Amino acid sequence: MDYFRTSIPSPVGGLTLAAHDDALVAVLFERGNGPRDFGHEALDEPDHPMLRRAKRQLDEYFHGRRREFDVPLEFEGTDFQRQVWNALLSIPYGETRSYSQIAKQIGRPDAVRAVGAANGANPISIIAPCHRVIGASGDLTGFGGGLEAKELLLGLESPQGDLLAQR
């Protein structure tokens, strides 16, 4: 299977997108924890249809015109990681969940730290909204794109986020 990638600018810094013909497989931050390898060689192909679709939807999201993504996704990871990443998809726009709540949701209430590790390894950031997972105390915790990016994304989704989207 061939994989394709492109890089795009965003309000949270550069993002690397990767896909194959049927699905998006990665949205990775180029800063924060740095670019992550999604495990495959990829051809630079910014005009690939799946990448164009993802770019358009991310642009709409950053401009306050999209709350849900409908680009096909394919998570590559362990069964446990995929459970966590699929749980992220159920967190509504503008809401947050704790690591503990995600652990309970997937039927593993004692796996809070493992949920945190899986959340941190999420290969499809923003679209699978790992930024919506916070500490039980309400504190913002680690984030691959950096806490500043997490705060910006949560701010974009807040009721006042319309002001941010107009920038």
C-alpha atoms as an extended CHARMM CRD file, in Angstrom:
* protein
*
       167  EXT
         1         1  MET       CA              0.0000000000        0.0000000000        0.0000000000  PROA      1               0.0000000000
         2         2  ASP       CA              1.2960000000        3.4520000000       -0.8920000000  PROA      2               0.0000000000
         3         3  TYR       CA              1.2810000000        6.2640000000        1.6600000000  PROA      3               0.0000000000
         4         4  PHE       CA              1.2570000000        9.9720000000        0.8500000000  PROA      4               0.0000000000
         5         5  ARG       CA              2.0680000000       13.0130000000        2.9560000000  PROA      5               0.0000000000
         6         6  THR       CA              2.0120000000       16.7660000000        2.9540000000  PROA      6               0.0000000000
         7         7  SER       CA              2.7360000000       19.5370000000        5.4140000000  PROA      7               0.0000000000
         8         8  ILE       CA              0.3900000000       22.4180000000        6.0920000000  PROA      8               0.0000000000
         9         9  PRO       CA              0.5260000000       25.5540000000        8.2210000000  PROA      9               0.0000000000
        10        10  SER       CA             -2.0160000000       25.9710000000       11.0090000000  PROA      10              0.0000000000
        11        11  PRO       CA             -2.6710000000       28.2340000000       13.9930000000  PROA      11              0.0000000000
        12        12  VAL       CA             -0.9550000000       25.5980000000       16.1730000000  PROA      12              0.0000000000
        13        13  GLY       CA              2.0960000000       25.3530000000       13.9280000000  PROA      13              0.0000000000
        14        14  GLY       CA              2.9900000000       23.1130000000       11.0440000000  PROA      14              0.0000000000
        15        15  LEU       CA              1.1350000000       19.8360000000       10.6840000000  PROA      15              0.0000000000
        16        16  THR       CA              2.1560000000       16.7710000000        8.6950000000  PROA      16              0.0000000000
        17        17  LEU       CA             -0.7380000000       14.8270000000        7.1820000000  PROA      17              0.0000000000
        18        18  ALA       CA             -0.3870000000       11.2650000000        5.9150000000  PROA      18              0.0000000000
        19        19  ALA       CA             -2.8770000000        9.0320000000        4.1290000000  PROA      19              0.0000000000
        20        20  HSD       CA             -3.3000000000        6.1240000000        1.7890000000  PROA      20              0.0000000000
        21        21  ASP       CA             -5.9700000000        5.9470000000       -0.8970000000  PROA      21              0.0000000000
        22        22  ASP       CA             -8.7410000000        4.9660000000        1.5160000000  PROA      22              0.0000000000
        23        23  ALA       CA             -8.0920000000        6.8890000000        4.7360000000  PROA      23              0.0000000000
        24        24  LEU       CA             -6.1470000000        9.4970000000        6.6500000000  PROA      24              0.0000000000
        25        25  VAL       CA             -3.6010000000        7.8260000000        8.9510000000  PROA      25              0.0000000000
        26        26  ALA       CA             -1.8130000000       10.7670000000       10.5830000000  PROA      26              0.0000000000
        27        27  VAL       CA             -2.0530000000       14.4140000000       11.6010000000  PROA      27              0.0000000000
        28        28  LEU       CA              1.2140000000       15.1130000000       13.3920000000  PROA      28              0.0000000000
        29        29  PHE       CA              2.5690000000       18.2540000000       15.0080000000  PROA      29              0.0000000000
        30        30  GLU       CA              5.8830000000       19.5050000000       13.6690000000  PROA      30              0.0000000000
        31        31  ARG       CA              6.6220000000       21.3070000000       16.9340000000  PROA      31              0.0000000000
        32        32  GLY       CA              5.9830000000       20.5000000000       20.5520000000  PROA      32              0.0000000000
        33        33  ASN       CA              7.2040000000       16.9390000000       20.8020000000  PROA      33              0.0000000000
        34        34  GLY       CA              8.3830000000       17.2710000000       17.2160000000  PROA      34              0.0000000000
        35        35  PRO       CA              7.2870000000       15.4050000000       14.1280000000  PROA      35              0.0000000000
        36        36  ARG       CA              6.5170000000       11.7800000000       14.7600000000  PROA      36              0.0000000000
        37        37  ASP       CA              7.0310000000        8.9820000000       12.3280000000  PROA      37              0.0000000000
        38        38  PHE       CA              3.7780000000        7.2240000000       11.6140000000  PROA      38              0.0000000000
        39        39  GLY       CA              5.6250000000        4.0580000000       10.6940000000  PROA      39              0.0000000000
        40        40  HSD       CA              5.5840000000        4.1150000000        6.9170000000  PROA      40              0.0000000000
        41        41  GLU       CA              7.5660000000        5.6000000000        4.0880000000  PROA      41              0.0000000000
        42        42  ALA       CA              5.4360000000        8.1910000000        2.3520000000  PROA      42              0.0000000000
        43        43  LEU       CA              5.5950000000       10.0850000000       -0.9040000000  PROA      43              0.0000000000
        44        44  ASP       CA              5.2470000000       13.8660000000       -0.8470000000  PROA      44              0.0000000000
        45        45  GLU       CA              1.9300000000       14.2820000000       -2.6090000000  PROA      45              0.0000000000
        46        46  PRO       CA              0.0880000000       17.4360000000       -1.4650000000  PROA      46              0.0000000000
        47        47  ASP       CA             -2.5890000000       17.0300000000       -4.1400000000  PROA      47              0.0000000000
        48        48  HSD       CA             -3.5950000000       13.5030000000       -3.1600000000  PROA      48              0.0000000000
        49        49  PRO       CA             -7.4410000000       13.5150000000       -2.8280000000  PROA      49              0.0000000000
        50        50  MET       CA             -7.4640000000       12.2050000000        0.7510000000  PROA      50              0.0000000000
        51        51  LEU       CA             -4.9080000000       14.8230000000        1.8370000000  PROA      51              0.0000000000
        52        52  ARG       CA             -6.7980000000       17.6160000000        0.0430000000  PROA      52              0.0000000000
        53        53  ARG       CA             -9.9850000000       16.5570000000        1.8330000000  PROA      53              0.0000000000
        54        54  ALA       CA             -8.2600000000       16.5270000000        5.2250000000  PROA      54              0.0000000000
        55        55  LYS       CA             -6.5970000000       19.9100000000        4.5560000000  PROA      55              0.0000000000
        56        56  ARG       CA             -9.9570000000       21.4540000000        3.6180000000  PROA      56              0.0000000000
        57        57  GLN       CA            -11.6720000000       20.0890000000        6.7260000000  PROA      57              0.0000000000
        58        58  LEU       CA             -8.8640000000       21.2190000000        9.0310000000  PROA      58              0.0000000000
        59        59  ASP       CA             -8.9480000000       24.6940000000        7.4560000000  PROA      59              0.0000000000
        60        60  GLU       CA            -12.7170000000       24.8490000000        8.0310000000  PROA      60              0.0000000000
        61        61  TYR       CA            -12.1980000000       23.7390000000       11.6370000000  PROA      61              0.0000000000
        62        62  PHE       CA             -9.5510000000       26.3830000000       12.2980000000  PROA      62              0.0000000000
        63        63  HSD       CA            -11.8300000000       29.0540000000       10.8060000000  PROA      63              0.0000000000
        64        64  GLY       CA            -14.7920000000       28.0350000000       12.9760000000  PROA      64              0.0000000000
        65        65  ARG       CA            -16.8060000000       26.5440000000       10.1010000000  PROA      65              0.0000000000
        66        66  ARG       CA            -16.5150000000       22.8490000000       11.0420000000  PROA      66              0.0000000000
        67        67  ARG       CA            -17.2440000000       21.0490000000       14.3050000000  PROA      67              0.0000000000
        68        68  GLU       CA            -17.1150000000       17.4550000000       13.0560000000  PROA      68              0.0000000000
        69        69  PHE       CA            -14.7970000000       15.7600000000       10.6000000000  PROA      69              0.0000000000
        70        70  ASP       CA            -15.9450000000       13.1920000000        8.0850000000  PROA      70              0.0000000000
        71        71  VAL       CA            -12.6600000000       12.2630000000        6.4480000000  PROA      71              0.0000000000
        72        72  PRO       CA            -12.1710000000        8.4660000000        6.6860000000  PROA      72              0.0000000000
        73        73  LEU       CA             -9.6410000000        7.5140000000        9.3770000000  PROA      73              0.0000000000
        74        74  GLU       CA             -7.4910000000        4.4510000000        9.8910000000  PROA      74              0.0000000000
        75        75  PHE       CA             -5.7880000000        4.1170000000       13.2480000000  PROA      75              0.0000000000
        76        76  GLU       CA             -2.6050000000        2.0630000000       13.2780000000  PROA      76              0.0000000000
        77        77  GLY       CA             -1.7630000000        0.8470000000       16.7770000000  PROA      77              0.0000000000
        78        78  THR       CA             -2.5330000000       -1.8010000000       19.3740000000  PROA      78              0.0000000000
        79        79  ASP       CA             -6.0920000000       -2.8820000000       20.1040000000  PROA      79              0.0000000000
        80        80  PHE       CA             -5.9980000000       -0.9130000000       23.3590000000  PROA      80              0.0000000000
        81        81  GLN       CA             -4.7100000000        2.2280000000       21.6250000000  PROA      81              0.0000000000
        82        82  ARG       CA             -7.4150000000        1.9730000000       18.9590000000  PROA      82              0.0000000000
        83        83  GLN       CA            -10.0550000000        1.6750000000       21.7050000000  PROA      83              0.0000000000
        84        84  VAL       CA             -8.7780000000        4.8780000000       23.2880000000  PROA      84              0.0000000000
        85        85  TRP       CA             -8.5030000000        6.7090000000       19.9610000000  PROA      85              0.0000000000
        86        86  ASN       CA            -12.0130000000        5.6770000000       18.9740000000  PROA      86              0.0000000000
        87        87  ALA       CA            -13.2510000000        6.9140000000       22.3610000000  PROA      87              0.0000000000
        88        88  LEU       CA            -11.6900000000       10.2990000000       21.5790000000  PROA      88              0.0000000000
        89        89  LEU       CA            -13.9610000000       10.5290000000       18.5420000000  PROA      89              0.0000000000
        90        90  SER       CA            -16.9890000000       10.4550000000       20.8540000000  PROA      90              0.0000000000
        91        91  ILE       CA            -15.9880000000       13.6150000000       22.7600000000  PROA      91              0.0000000000
        92        92  PRO       CA            -18.2300000000       16.3940000000       21.4250000000  PROA      92              0.0000000000
        93        93  TYR       CA            -16.8150000000       19.6530000000       20.1030000000  PROA      93              0.0000000000
        94        94  GLY       CA            -16.3190000000       22.1220000000       22.9310000000  PROA      94              0.0000000000
        95        95  GLU       CA            -16.3530000000       19.4820000000       25.6710000000  PROA      95              0.0000000000
        96        96  THR       CA            -13.6020000000       17.7330000000       27.5900000000  PROA      96              0.0000000000
        97        97  ARG       CA            -13.1560000000       14.3870000000       29.3030000000  PROA      97              0.0000000000
        98        98  SER       CA            -10.6610000000       13.2130000000       31.8820000000  PROA      98              0.0000000000
        99        99  TYR       CA             -8.3170000000       10.2990000000       31.3780000000  PROA      99              0.0000000000
       100       100  SER       CA            -10.3350000000        8.4720000000       34.0400000000  PROA      100             0.0000000000
       101       101  GLN       CA            -13.5780000000        9.0310000000       32.1430000000  PROA      101             0.0000000000
       102       102  ILE       CA            -12.0190000000        7.6210000000       28.9660000000  PROA      102             0.0000000000
       103       103  ALA       CA            -10.7070000000        4.6020000000       30.9020000000  PROA      103             0.0000000000
       104       104  LYS       CA            -14.2130000000        3.9290000000       32.2470000000  PROA      104             0.0000000000
       105       105  GLN       CA            -15.7560000000        4.4510000000       28.8240000000  PROA      105             0.0000000000
       106       106  ILE       CA            -13.6200000000        1.7190000000       27.2820000000  PROA      106             0.0000000000
       107       107  GLY       CA            -14.2960000000       -0.6460000000       30.1910000000  PROA      107             0.0000000000
       108       108  ARG       CA            -10.8170000000       -0.3830000000       31.7280000000  PROA      108             0.0000000000
       109       109  PRO       CA            -11.3180000000        1.8980000000       34.7770000000  PROA      109             0.0000000000
       110       110  ASP       CA             -7.9300000000        1.0040000000       36.2850000000  PROA      110             0.0000000000
       111       111  ALA       CA             -6.0050000000        1.8190000000       33.0850000000  PROA      111             0.0000000000
       112       112  VAL       CA             -5.8850000000        5.5990000000       33.5290000000  PROA      112             0.0000000000
       113       113  ARG       CA             -2.1220000000        5.8590000000       32.9490000000  PROA      113             0.0000000000
       114       114  ALA       CA             -2.3150000000        3.5670000000       29.9260000000  PROA      114             0.0000000000
       115       115  VAL       CA             -5.0920000000        5.7700000000       28.5490000000  PROA      115             0.0000000000
       116       116  GLY       CA             -2.7840000000        8.7490000000       29.0250000000  PROA      116             0.0000000000
       117       117  ALA       CA             -0.0060000000        6.9870000000       27.1490000000  PROA      117             0.0000000000
       118       118  ALA       CA             -2.3490000000        5.9950000000       24.3150000000  PROA      118             0.0000000000
       119       119  ASN       CA             -3.7320000000        9.5220000000       24.1620000000  PROA      119             0.0000000000
       120       120  GLY       CA             -0.1800000000       10.8300000000       23.8510000000  PROA      120             0.0000000000
       121       121  ALA       CA              0.5100000000        8.3970000000       20.9980000000  PROA      121             0.0000000000
       122       122  ASN       CA             -2.5950000000        9.4330000000       19.0320000000  PROA      122             0.0000000000
       123       123  PRO       CA             -1.4540000000        9.5540000000       15.3940000000  PROA      123             0.0000000000
       124       124  ILE       CA             -4.4210000000       11.5970000000       14.1450000000  PROA      124             0.0000000000
       125       125  SER       CA             -4.2800000000       14.7010000000       16.3390000000  PROA      125             0.0000000000
       126       126  ILE       CA             -7.0270000000       17.3270000000       16.2470000000  PROA      126             0.0000000000
       127       127  ILE       CA             -9.3950000000       15.1430000000       14.1870000000  PROA      127             0.0000000000
       128       128  ALA       CA             -9.2670000000       12.4680000000       16.9140000000  PROA      128             0.0000000000
       129       129  PRO       CA             -9.4080000000       15.1840000000       19.5650000000  PROA      129             0.0000000000
       130       130  CYS       CA             -6.7720000000       14.2020000000       22.1180000000  PROA      130             0.0000000000
       131       131  HSD       CA             -6.6530000000       17.9040000000       23.0660000000  PROA      131             0.0000000000
       132       132  ARG       CA            -10.0810000000       17.4290000000       24.6910000000  PROA      132             0.0000000000
       133       133  VAL       CA             -8.6450000000       15.0960000000       27.3310000000  PROA      133             0.0000000000
       134       134  ILE       CA             -7.5850000000       16.8550000000       30.5110000000  PROA      134             0.0000000000
       135       135  GLY       CA             -6.5320000000       15.9400000000       34.0270000000  PROA      135             0.0000000000
       136       136  ALA       CA             -9.1660000000       14.9350000000       36.6040000000  PROA      136             0.0000000000
       137       137  SER       CA             -8.5520000000       18.2520000000       38.3820000000  PROA      137             0.0000000000
       138       138  GLY       CA             -9.3690000000       20.1580000000       35.1890000000  PROA      138             0.0000000000
       139       139  ASP       CA             -5.7140000000       20.9920000000       34.5470000000  PROA      139             0.0000000000
       140       140  LEU       CA             -4.3400000000       20.8860000000       31.0540000000  PROA      140             0.0000000000
       141       141  THR       CA             -1.8360000000       18.0720000000       30.8990000000  PROA      141             0.0000000000
       142       142  GLY       CA              0.8110000000       17.0360000000       28.3800000000  PROA      142             0.0000000000
       143       143  PHE       CA              0.0980000000       17.4040000000       24.6940000000  PROA      143             0.0000000000
       144       144  GLY       CA              2.1510000000       16.4300000000       21.6330000000  PROA      144             0.0000000000
       145       145  GLY       CA              1.7850000000       19.8770000000       20.1010000000  PROA      145             0.0000000000
       146       146  GLY       CA              2.6290000000       21.5980000000       23.3930000000  PROA      146             0.0000000000
       147       147  LEU       CA              0.3090000000       22.9760000000       26.0640000000  PROA      147             0.0000000000
       148       148  GLU       CA              0.0330000000       26.2890000000       24.2150000000  PROA      148             0.0000000000
       149       149  ALA       CA             -1.4450000000       24.4600000000       21.2200000000  PROA      149             0.0000000000
       150       150  LYS       CA             -3.8160000000       22.4910000000       23.4730000000  PROA      150             0.0000000000
       151       151  GLU       CA             -5.0030000000       25.7090000000       25.0710000000  PROA      151             0.0000000000
       152       152  LEU       CA             -5.4870000000       27.3160000000       21.6560000000  PROA      152             0.0000000000
       153       153  LEU       CA             -7.5310000000       24.3390000000       20.3610000000  PROA      153             0.0000000000
       154       154  LEU       CA             -9.7330000000       24.2780000000       23.4620000000  PROA      154             0.0000000000
       155       155  GLY       CA            -10.1430000000       28.0510000000       23.1820000000  PROA      155             0.0000000000
       156       156  LEU       CA            -11.1470000000       27.7240000000       19.5450000000  PROA      156             0.0000000000
       157       157  GLU       CA            -13.8960000000       25.3270000000       20.6050000000  PROA      157             0.0000000000
       158       158  SER       CA            -15.1230000000       27.4370000000       23.5040000000  PROA      158             0.0000000000
       159       159  PRO       CA            -18.1520000000       29.7170000000       23.0960000000  PROA      159             0.0000000000
       160       160  GLN       CA            -15.7030000000       32.6140000000       22.7180000000  PROA      160             0.0000000000
       161       161  GLY       CA            -13.7800000000       30.6320000000       20.0900000000  PROA      161             0.0000000000
       162       162  ASP       CA            -15.5530000000       32.4980000000       17.3040000000  PROA      162             0.0000000000
       163       163  LEU       CA            -13.3050000000       35.4560000000       18.0830000000  PROA      163             0.0000000000
       164       164  LEU       CA            -10.2180000000       33.2730000000       17.6940000000  PROA      164             0.0000000000
       165       165  ALA       CA            -11.5120000000       31.8230000000       14.4180000000  PROA      165             0.0000000000
       166       166  GLN       CA            -11.8150000000       35.3600000000       12.9890000000  PROA      166             0.0000000000
       167       167  ARG       CA             -8.1020000000       36.0820000000       13.4580000000  PROA      167             0.0000000000
